[in-house]
Amino acid sequence: ADTIMMGTPSLCLASLFVFGMAMMTMGETQKMVVHIPIVPANTQVATTAAPPAPLSLLVNYLSQPLGIDFVQPRFSWTLDHPDRNQAQTAYEITISLDPSFNDNITASWKASSPLPYALYPSATATPLRSDTSYYWRVRWTDASGSVSGWTSSSFGTALFKSSDWAATWIGGPGNLLRKTFQVSGTSSRARLFVSGLGYNEVYLNGRKLGNSFLEPGWTTYNKRVLYSTYDVTDQLIKGSNCLGVMLGHGWYSSTEAREPNGPLSLLLQLNIYENNNLLTPVQQVVSDGSWFIAPGPITYDHIYNGEIYDARKEMQDWASANYTQTSAWVSSSKVASPGGALVSQTMPTIQPSLVMLPESVANPQPGVWVFDFGQNFAGFCVLKVKGAAGVNITLKHAEVLQHSGNGMIYTDNLRSAKATDTYILKGDSNGETWHPRFTYHGFQYVQYTSSNNEAPTLATLSAWHIHSAIPQSGNLEFGASSSNILNMIQHNVIWGQRSNLMSVPTDCDQRDERKGWMGDAFLSAEEAIHNFAITPLYANFLNLMEDEQNNGGMADTIPWTFGTDPGDPAWGAAYPGITYWLYKYLGDASLLALHYDKLKMYVDYLTERDTSGGGLSKMYYNYGDWVPPPPTPMCNSHLTASFAYIASTMQVAEIAKALGNTTDYDHYSGLAS
């Protein structure tokens, strides 16, 4: 606990309190305990002939990623050794187009280093190619000079240059797009690159690709647009094939955007390869005017308000090649590009991690039923129902019940967010199963109503807990029975943090906000780094911060859709804070150099505001000591802003030191002093 709260104990305690209490539950703590054997210092352990081979091979923090679009990716591994007092002294890496590593070697190098990671030696090695499958292996030398065996893995590259894209942005009057195409031979490799804005689901021959939701991740679309990569080699068939894409509004085509960005839009490219040439595609299928578009059964979708789905408007097999009911479809048209650079999404996608089952269903008023899932979480319901065509099922989500005890849900805290999903039955005699696709809610309770007043059962609803698929990597557990409150706080922290990992770290998952508030990100970062393998999400978040930097200043929310720009110093502190803490706690210096110049710009901007505004005692602020829990009075807001400024300056000084820049270290450490 002392380590987690190092540096800003009162603010970190407040962060733990906010995240814990926001997701308060009486559910039982799920135990994840790591037992570390303690070996006395004088114990002698025999030296082995060779250390174990490396474990957990990652490229840019991901296991076997397909869409690396960085010409100098980061390779990392973990180590294990049965002996005491061991360490890595050197490593060797080979990268090849050949999985047997007998031919087509792209790079091979050795280095004396204690660090279990390395960057691709782009200055001396063969440059990586776009849309190519690579294989890599690593072995290491221990302190005794013994060399391990090899461990191998793979990665694929995305599209490095804009000229690699043959596709154009398309759209039109609808949210479903489809295209049929022929494949003449047997494909040996096929990669699909897609960005559908605001959100998209992609289907190939009637089957959804992947298990992700709310794709792609949220960005400032005129600066950066993320795209996803899929390996579809096994889904293609010889002969007729069909691609289908369903689009949702998300943050791009939404009233909640800072500026209305544009209509529902699709950019898609499928590269198909054959065995005799794995480097040049023999066929490309791209988004262009040959696609067709039509309105689908999703008649309304909104991040805050929910989704309306009219199952009567479904078009059976619309994403299959044998679909013939095409009279409602019209040709798509070219639409304007969002304007931002196309960047591969190299962070875990938003996925379901748990199936949540209701603990009870009550009937507090005639025609109203309330399901209790026993735990607050982010996600959506899965509805199983049977009834006549045209029956409306309405699901309204809430975190708590009315204080009066009448059993009805309480939604005042949601403010303008309706948090309501509506399903209109098609009348299938075999029953119907549905869940929303382009929205999510933060909830424990669901109010169920039906236009035919038919009572649901406990089996009518289940739910999926969705979030960025960041694995939990740490935990705290207190064994004494008197520590139950501590275990509950940790339990709430885990659920609260996980429910707010939605491609960016958000402030809440339920009301009309759900923004990447920098103040929340700053206060929760050390907790998140200790509890989750969060580096790839934070690496993306840091890039989004850089996109929004304005004359050195940093906005209050990232992407900026609310708050001030430039923002409060205690909010902008997330930029140097997260960058530094990733290095401090994980030993990873690879992100420091990428952001160093922009971090200095940020501190220099604050320094100019400080010297022109009257010094620390009059340091500017926008929010100050934001919402202290009653009855605690608000702290002097100049003081909290000054603290954040000094903390940011000290962190930039430490980053300069880590990069070996003694001149900058002396400057910024002196400035902090």
Secondary structure, 3 states (H helix, E strand, C coil): CCCCCCCCHHHHHHHHHHHHHHCCCCCCCCCCCCCCCCCCCCCCCCCCCCCCCCEEEEECCECCCCCECCCCCEEEEECCCCCCCCCEEEEEEEEECCCCCCCCEEEEEEEECCCCEEECCCCCCCCCCCCCEEEEEEEEEECCCCECCCEEEEEEECCCCHHHCCCCCEECCCCEEEEEEEECCCCCEEEEEEEEECEEEEEECCEECCCCECECCCCCCCCEEEEEEEECCCCCCCEEEEEEEEEECCCCCCCCCCCCCCCCEEEEEEEEEECCECCCCCEEEECCCCCEEECCCEEEEECCCEEEEEHHHCCCCCCCCCCCCCCCCEECEECCCCCCEEEECCCCCEEEEEEECCCEEEEEECCEEEEEEEEEEEEEEEEEECCCCCCEEEEEEECEECCCCCCCEECHHHCCCCCEEEEECCCCCCCEEECCCCCCEEEEEEEEEECCCCCCCHHHEEEEEEEECCCECCCCCCCCHHHHHHHHHHHHHHHHHHCCECCCECCCCCCCCCCCEHHHHHHHHHHHHHHECCHHHHHHHHHHHHHHCECCECCCECCCCCCCCCCCHHHHCHHHHHHHHHHHHHCCCHHHHHHHHHHHHHHHHHHHHHHHHCCHHHCCCCCCCCCCCCCCCCCCHHHHHHHHHHHHHHHHHHHHHHCCCHHHHHHHHHHHC
